[in-house]
Amino acid sequence: MRVQAPRGTRDLLPGELALWQRIEGLAREEFRRHGYGEIRTPVFEATELFVRGIGAGTDIVEKEMYTFTDRGDRSVTLRPEGTAPVVRAYLEHNLRAAPQPVKLFYFGPMFRYERPQAGRYRQFYQFGAEAVGTQDPAVDAETILIPFDLYRRLGLQGLDLRVNSIGCPVCRPGYREALVAFLRPRAETLCDSHRQSFERNPLRVLDCKDDACRAATAEAPSMEPYLCQECAGHFAAVRRYLDGLNVPYRVDPRLVRGLDYYTKTVFEITAESLGAQDAVAGGGRYDGLVQELGGPPTPGVGFAAGLERVVLALQRQGLGEAAEAGPEVFVAAAGAGVQEPARLLAFRLRRAGIAAATDYGDRSLKAQMKSADRVGAPRVVVVGEEEWARSQVVLREMATGTQRAVAVDELEGILKGTAAAAAADGSRRR
């Protein structure tokens, strides 16, 4: 019996990764434009980080984390999300001493034990950003704008941006009390998970995707009337920035997000082609998280996006094609006596910055030409015994079939000049 990838994981093959790399490249451009630097945190962390950061009673901590005891009898967890590790790094490396806010972005795998389905895996990939050290509502707008503009550049259609404010420790208790009073007579209609636990954290009922909870909370009270003056002013400022940038959005009173660390602004971007699991980015403000993890009171805001969801949305909208960069030239050996020189020539071209494919077998020139055609090489360098003795090769254009003898010493310059001309022609066409 063959060993296969564990359920909920998958291999990403070269043909698929061209689209992933395109998304990652454009995302890096967006982060650079907004002044974010990259951070890479460990794949596993102390379990306590997520229990304290995400919240002990959340579904992620209670049901979905990959937690184990290592050989030093320490409880460690494969990271289920990226914000808590970034905040841990902010504290551990004393980034408070740097100019504030500290703006960081990340890419990497996350792990949650969930039921696998389209666009959702147990090992999944996220990119995200965190801005730690500022209360300014402009930065809330910035973390919304980065994924929104990225998706528009990718061509995603049917984007729906929803925003809300879930208040702060000053004003949230009043809303919580009103929400519990609303839910109490409806408790028996809630889903199994929330029927007994709604009083402990009623906001999670609003985040529940179960039809029973959604129906029961359809007329739940809104947070907006309960916002304190500071939270109301902050949320109004975020909306002014979005309005000033002509970013379409709607205020959704049900939007609370599923993690305990959120305060004030929360947001989510969905794409219509994904069905029920339609979120392609989400985030918000977490002004108490740094303190919860042992630091001084420090505000922060950020977002995360699942790469699998973005890829799936693009594919379902017919935007999933991304050409993988192929070789610029194929080096073929016309005879057994020039196989080694042909391979050495391919290596030299690669070291000169030219993508060169070659054959590593003992096949005929005809078979090698077929390989060149299959890999999409626009040119073939044929190394023949007679030509090589004269320090020459034959350069063949695959599109026209024309060919000519060129000096080996001139080949690199000719190929680079052709590549530069092709790139310039492509830029003009775009």
C-alpha positions as CSV (number, residue, x, y, z in Angstrom):
1,M,0.0,0.0,0.0
2,R,1.4,3.4,-1.0
3,V,1.8,6.1,1.6
4,Q,-0.3,9.2,0.7
5,A,-0.4,12.8,2.0
6,P,-2.5,13.0,5.2
7,R,-6.2,13.9,4.9
8,G,-6.6,17.6,4.7
9,T,-3.2,18.3,3.1
10,R,-2.0,18.2,-0.5
11,D,1.0,18.6,-2.7
12,L,1.4,21.8,-4.7
13,L,2.9,20.9,-8.1
14,P,4.9,23.2,-10.4
15,G,2.0,23.8,-12.7
16,E,-0.3,25.0,-9.9
17,L,2.3,27.2,-8.2
18,A,2.6,29.6,-11.1
19,L,-0.7,31.2,-10.0
20,W,0.3,31.1,-6.3
21,Q,3.6,32.9,-7.1
22,R,1.7,35.5,-9.1
23,I,-0.6,36.2,-6.1
24,E,2.4,36.3,-3.7
25,G,4.3,38.6,-6.0
26,L,1.5,41.1,-6.3
27,A,0.9,40.9,-2.5
28,R,4.5,41.7,-1.8
29,E,4.2,44.7,-4.0
30,E,1.2,45.9,-2.0
31,F,3.0,45.4,1.3
32,R,6.1,47.2,0.0
33,R,4.0,50.2,-1.2
34,H,2.5,50.5,2.3
35,G,5.8,50.2,4.1
36,Y,5.5,46.7,5.6
37,G,8.6,44.4,6.2
38,E,8.5,40.7,6.1
39,I,8.7,38.5,9.2
40,R,9.0,34.7,9.4
41,T,7.9,33.1,12.7
42,P,8.3,29.4,13.8
43,V,5.8,26.9,12.5
44,F,5.2,25.8,16.1
45,E,4.9,27.8,19.3
46,A,4.3,27.3,23.0
47,T,0.6,26.2,23.3
48,E,0.1,28.9,25.9
49,L,0.6,31.6,23.2
50,F,-2.6,30.6,21.4
51,V,-4.6,29.8,24.5
52,R,-3.9,33.3,25.9
53,G,-4.0,35.0,22.5
54,I,-6.9,33.5,20.7
55,G,-9.0,32.6,23.7
56,A,-9.4,29.4,25.7
57,G,-13.0,29.0,24.9
58,T,-12.7,29.5,21.1
59,D,-13.4,26.6,18.7
60,I,-9.8,26.9,17.4
61,V,-8.3,26.3,20.8
62,E,-10.9,23.8,22.0
63,K,-11.3,21.7,18.8
64,E,-8.9,22.6,16.0
65,M,-5.3,23.0,17.2
66,Y,-2.6,20.4,16.5
67,T,-1.1,20.3,20.0
68,F,1.4,17.8,21.3
69,T,4.1,17.3,24.0
70,D,7.6,17.4,22.8
71,R,10.6,15.4,24.2
72,G,11.2,18.1,26.7
73,D,7.7,17.6,28.1
74,R,6.6,21.0,26.8
75,S,3.2,21.6,25.2
76,V,3.7,23.0,21.7
77,T,1.2,23.7,18.9
78,L,1.4,24.0,15.2
79,R,0.4,27.6,14.6
80,P,-3.3,27.9,13.7
81,E,-3.0,31.6,12.8
82,G,-0.4,34.3,12.3
83,T,-1.2,37.3,14.6
84,A,-0.3,35.9,18.0
85,P,3.2,34.7,16.8
86,V,3.9,38.2,15.3
87,V,2.9,39.9,18.5
88,R,5.0,37.4,20.5
89,A,8.0,38.3,18.2
90,Y,7.2,42.0,18.7
91,L,7.6,41.6,22.5
92,E,10.5,39.1,22.4
93,H,12.7,41.3,20.2
94,N,11.7,44.6,21.9
95,L,10.3,46.1,18.7
96,R,8.6,48.7,20.9
97,A,12.0,50.5,20.8
98,A,11.7,50.9,17.0
99,P,9.7,53.7,15.4
100,Q,6.0,53.0,15.8
101,P,3.9,51.5,14.3
102,V,5.9,48.4,13.5
103,K,4.4,47.1,10.2
104,L,5.1,43.5,9.4
105,F,3.7,41.0,6.8
106,Y,4.0,37.2,6.5
107,F,3.4,34.2,4.3
108,G,3.3,30.6,5.5
109,P,1.4,27.4,6.4
110,M,-1.1,27.3,9.3
111,F,-2.7,24.2,10.8
112,R,-6.2,23.5,12.0
113,Y,-8.0,20.2,12.5
114,E,-11.2,21.0,10.4
115,R,-13.3,19.1,8.0
116,P,-11.6,19.4,4.6
117,Q,-13.7,21.0,1.9
118,A,-13.2,23.1,-1.2
119,G,-10.7,25.9,-0.3
120,R,-10.2,24.6,3.2
121,Y,-7.5,22.3,4.3
122,R,-5.9,21.2,7.6
123,Q,-2.6,22.6,6.4
124,F,-3.4,25.8,4.6
125,Y,-1.5,28.9,3.6
126,Q,-2.0,32.4,4.7
127,F,-0.6,35.8,4.0
128,G,-1.3,38.7,6.3
129,A,-0.1,41.9,7.9
130,E,0.1,43.4,11.4
131,A,0.6,47.1,12.3
132,V,1.5,47.2,16.0
133,G,1.8,50.4,18.0
134,T,-0.8,52.8,16.8
135,Q,-4.5,53.7,17.5
136,D,-4.8,55.7,14.3
137,P,-8.0,54.7,12.3
138,A,-6.1,55.4,9.1
139,V,-4.1,52.2,9.7
140,D,-7.4,50.3,10.1
141,A,-8.3,51.5,6.6
142,E,-4.8,50.6,5.4
143,T,-5.1,47.0,6.4
144,I,-8.5,46.8,4.7
145,L,-7.1,48.5,1.5
146,I,-4.2,46.2,1.1
147,P,-6.2,43.0,0.4
148,F,-9.0,44.9,-1.3
149,D,-6.7,46.5,-3.9
150,L,-4.7,43.3,-4.3
151,Y,-7.9,41.4,-5.3
152,R,-8.9,44.1,-7.7
153,R,-5.5,43.9,-9.4
154,L,-5.9,40.2,-9.7
155,G,-9.3,40.8,-11.4
156,L,-11.5,39.2,-8.8
157,Q,-15.2,40.1,-9.3
158,G,-18.1,40.2,-6.9
159,L,-16.1,41.4,-3.9
160,D,-18.1,42.3,-0.8
161,L,-16.4,44.2,1.9
162,R,-18.2,44.2,5.3
163,V,-17.1,46.3,8.3
164,N,-18.3,46.6,11.9
165,S,-17.1,47.8,15.3
166,I,-17.4,45.4,18.2
167,G,-16.4,48.0,20.8
168,C,-13.9,47.8,23.6
169,P,-13.9,46.6,27.2
170,V,-15.6,49.8,28.2
171,C,-18.7,49.5,26.0
172,R,-18.9,45.9,25.1
173,P,-20.3,44.7,28.5
174,G,-23.5,46.6,28.0
175,Y,-24.0,45.1,24.5
176,R,-23.1,41.7,25.8
177,E,-25.8,42.0,28.5
178,A,-28.4,43.0,25.8
179,L,-27.4,40.2,23.5
180,V,-27.7,37.6,26.3
181,A,-31.1,38.9,27.2
182,F,-32.1,38.5,23.5
183,L,-30.7,35.0,23.2
184,R,-32.0,33.6,26.4
185,P,-35.6,33.0,25.3
186,R,-34.2,31.6,22.0
187,A,-31.6,29.3,23.5
188,E,-33.4,26.1,22.5
189,T,-33.3,27.1,18.9
190,L,-29.5,27.5,18.8
191,C,-27.1,24.9,17.4
192,D,-25.7,22.2,19.7
193,S,-22.5,24.1,20.2
194,H,-24.1,27.3,21.5
195,R,-27.2,26.1,23.2
196,Q,-25.4,25.6,26.6
197,S,-22.6,28.1,26.1
198,F,-24.2,31.3,24.7
199,E,-24.1,33.1,28.0
200,R,-20.3,32.6,28.3
201,N,-19.6,34.3,25.0
202,P,-22.7,35.5,23.2
203,L,-20.8,37.2,20.4
204,R,-19.7,33.9,19.1
205,V,-23.3,33.0,18.4
206,L,-23.4,35.9,15.9
207,D,-20.3,34.4,14.2
208,C,-21.8,30.9,14.0
209,K,-22.4,29.6,10.4
210,D,-25.0,27.1,11.5
211,D,-28.5,27.8,10.0
212,A,-30.2,27.5,13.4
213,C,-28.0,30.2,15.0
214,R,-28.3,32.5,11.9
215,A,-32.1,32.3,12.0
216,A,-32.2,32.8,15.8
217,T,-30.0,35.9,15.6
218,A,-31.6,37.5,12.5
219,E,-33.0,40.3,14.6
220,A,-30.3,40.5,17.3
221,P,-29.5,44.0,18.6
222,S,-26.7,45.9,16.9
223,M,-23.6,47.0,18.7
224,E,-23.6,50.5,17.3
225,P,-26.0,52.0,19.9
226,Y,-23.8,50.7,22.7
227,L,-20.5,52.0,21.4
228,C,-18.7,54.4,23.7
229,Q,-17.7,57.8,22.4
230,E,-14.2,56.7,21.6
231,C,-15.2,53.6,19.7
232,A,-18.0,55.4,17.8
233,G,-15.5,58.2,16.7
234,H,-12.9,55.6,15.7
235,F,-15.4,53.7,13.6
236,A,-16.7,56.8,11.9
237,A,-13.1,57.8,11.0
238,V,-12.4,54.4,9.5
239,R,-15.5,54.8,7.3
240,R,-14.5,58.3,6.3
241,Y,-11.2,57.0,5.0
242,L,-12.9,54.2,3.0
243,D,-15.4,56.7,1.6
244,G,-12.6,59.1,0.7
245,L,-10.9,56.3,-1.3
246,N,-14.1,55.3,-3.0
247,V,-13.9,51.8,-1.5
248,P,-17.4,50.2,-1.6
249,Y,-18.4,48.6,1.7
250,R,-21.4,47.9,4.0
251,V,-21.7,48.0,7.7
252,D,-22.7,44.5,8.9
253,P,-23.9,44.4,12.6
254,R,-23.5,40.6,12.7
255,L,-19.8,40.7,11.8
256,V,-17.8,39.9,15.0
257,R,-15.1,37.5,13.8
258,G,-14.2,34.4,15.7
259,L,-11.2,35.3,17.9
260,D,-11.3,36.8,21.4
261,Y,-8.6,39.4,20.8
262,Y,-10.6,41.7,18.5
263,T,-11.6,45.2,19.6
264,K,-13.2,48.1,17.7
265,T,-12.8,47.6,13.9
266,V,-13.5,44.2,12.3
267,F,-13.8,43.5,8.6
268,E,-14.2,40.7,6.1
269,I,-13.9,40.5,2.3
270,T,-15.9,37.8,0.5
271,A,-16.0,36.6,-3.1
272,E,-19.2,35.6,-4.7
273,S,-17.8,32.6,-6.6
274,L,-17.0,30.6,-3.4
275,G,-20.4,29.7,-2.0
276,A,-20.7,29.2,1.7
277,Q,-17.0,29.4,2.5
278,D,-16.6,32.7,0.7
279,A,-14.2,34.7,2.9
280,V,-11.0,35.7,1.1
281,A,-9.6,38.1,3.8
282,G,-10.6,39.2,7.3
283,G,-9.1,41.0,10.3
284,G,-9.5,43.9,12.6
285,R,-8.1,45.7,15.6
286,Y,-6.7,44.0,18.7
287,D,-5.7,46.7,21.2
288,G,-5.5,44.3,24.2
289,L,-3.5,41.4,22.7
290,V,0.0,42.7,23.4
291,Q,-1.0,43.2,27.1
292,E,-2.6,39.8,27.2
293,L,0.7,38.2,26.1
294,G,2.6,40.0,28.8
295,G,3.5,43.4,27.3
296,P,2.4,46.9,28.1
297,P,-0.8,48.3,26.7
298,T,-0.1,48.5,23.0
299,P,-2.7,48.9,20.2
300,G,-2.6,46.8,17.0
301,V,-4.5,46.0,13.8
302,G,-4.1,43.5,11.0
303,F,-5.6,41.0,8.6
304,A,-5.0,37.5,7.2
305,A,-6.1,35.9,3.9
306,G,-6.1,32.2,2.9
307,L,-4.2,31.6,-0.3
308,E,-6.2,28.5,-1.2
309,R,-9.5,30.5,-1.1
310,V,-8.0,33.3,-3.3
311,V,-6.7,30.7,-5.8
312,L,-10.1,28.9,-5.9
313,A,-12.0,32.2,-6.4
314,L,-9.8,33.1,-9.3
315,Q,-10.2,29.7,-10.9
316,R,-14.0,29.7,-10.6
317,Q,-14.1,33.1,-12.2
318,G,-11.9,31.9,-15.1
319,L,-8.9,33.9,-13.9
320,G,-6.8,30.9,-12.8
321,E,-4.4,30.7,-15.7
322,A,-0.9,31.9,-14.9
323,A,1.9,30.8,-17.3
324,E,4.8,29.2,-15.7
325,A,8.1,30.7,-16.9
326,G,9.6,28.2,-19.3
327,P,13.2,27.9,-20.7
328,E,14.5,30.6,-23.0
329,V,16.5,28.1,-24.9
330,F,17.0,24.3,-25.3
331,V,20.5,23.0,-25.8
332,A,20.5,19.8,-27.9
333,A,23.4,17.5,-28.7
334,A,23.7,16.2,-32.3
335,G,25.7,13.1,-31.5
336,A,27.2,11.1,-28.6
337,G,30.5,12.9,-28.9
338,V,29.1,16.3,-28.0
339,Q,26.7,15.4,-25.2
340,E,29.2,16.6,-22.5
341,P,29.9,19.9,-24.3
342,A,26.2,20.5,-24.8
343,R,25.5,20.1,-21.1
344,L,28.5,22.2,-20.1
345,L,27.1,24.9,-22.5
346,A,23.7,24.7,-20.9
347,F,25.3,25.1,-17.4
348,R,27.3,28.2,-18.6
349,L,24.2,29.8,-20.1
350,R,22.3,29.3,-16.8
351,R,25.2,30.8,-14.8
352,A,24.9,33.8,-17.2
353,G,21.3,34.3,-16.3
354,I,19.7,32.5,-19.2
355,A,17.0,29.8,-18.5
356,A,18.4,26.8,-20.5
357,A,16.9,23.3,-20.7
358,T,18.8,20.3,-22.0
359,D,18.6,16.6,-22.4
360,Y,20.3,14.3,-19.9
361,G,19.7,11.0,-21.8
362,D,21.2,9.5,-25.0
363,R,18.4,10.4,-27.3
364,S,18.3,11.3,-31.0
365,L,18.3,14.9,-32.1
366,K,14.8,14.4,-33.4
367,A,13.6,13.3,-29.9
368,Q,15.4,16.3,-28.3
369,M,13.7,18.7,-30.7
370,K,10.3,17.2,-29.6
371,S,11.3,17.8,-26.0
372,A,12.2,21.4,-26.8
373,D,8.8,21.9,-28.3
374,R,7.0,20.3,-25.3
375,V,8.7,22.6,-22.8
376,G,7.9,25.6,-25.0
377,A,11.5,26.7,-25.7
378,P,11.4,29.4,-28.4
379,R,15.0,28.7,-29.5
380,V,17.2,25.6,-29.7
381,V,21.0,25.6,-29.7
382,V,22.2,22.5,-31.6
383,V,25.7,21.4,-30.7
384,G,27.1,19.4,-33.6
385,E,30.4,17.7,-33.7
386,E,31.6,19.6,-36.8
387,E,30.3,23.0,-35.6
388,W,31.8,22.5,-32.2
389,A,35.2,21.8,-33.7
390,R,34.9,25.3,-35.3
391,S,33.7,26.8,-31.9
392,Q,30.3,27.2,-33.4
393,V,26.7,26.1,-32.7
394,V,23.5,26.2,-34.7
395,L,20.8,28.5,-33.3
396,R,17.3,27.5,-34.5
397,E,14.1,29.6,-34.1
398,M,11.3,27.2,-33.3
399,A,8.5,29.5,-34.5
400,T,9.9,29.9,-38.0
401,G,12.2,27.0,-38.4
402,T,15.0,29.3,-39.5
403,Q,18.5,28.5,-38.3
404,R,22.0,29.9,-38.5
405,A,25.5,29.1,-37.3
406,V,26.8,31.4,-34.5
407,A,30.1,31.5,-32.7
408,V,30.0,30.0,-29.2
409,D,31.6,33.2,-27.7
410,E,28.8,35.3,-29.2
411,L,25.9,33.0,-28.2
412,E,25.3,34.5,-24.8
413,G,25.0,38.1,-26.1
414,I,22.7,37.0,-29.0
415,L,20.4,35.1,-26.6
416,K,20.3,38.0,-24.1
417,G,19.6,40.5,-26.9
418,T,16.8,38.4,-28.2
419,A,15.3,38.0,-24.7
420,A,15.5,41.7,-24.1
421,A,13.8,42.4,-27.5
422,A,11.1,40.0,-26.7
423,A,10.5,41.5,-23.3
424,A,10.3,45.0,-24.7
425,D,7.9,43.8,-27.4
426,G,5.7,42.2,-24.7
427,S,5.7,45.5,-22.7
428,R,4.6,47.4,-25.8
429,R,1.8,45.0,-26.4
430,R,0.5,45.3,-22.8
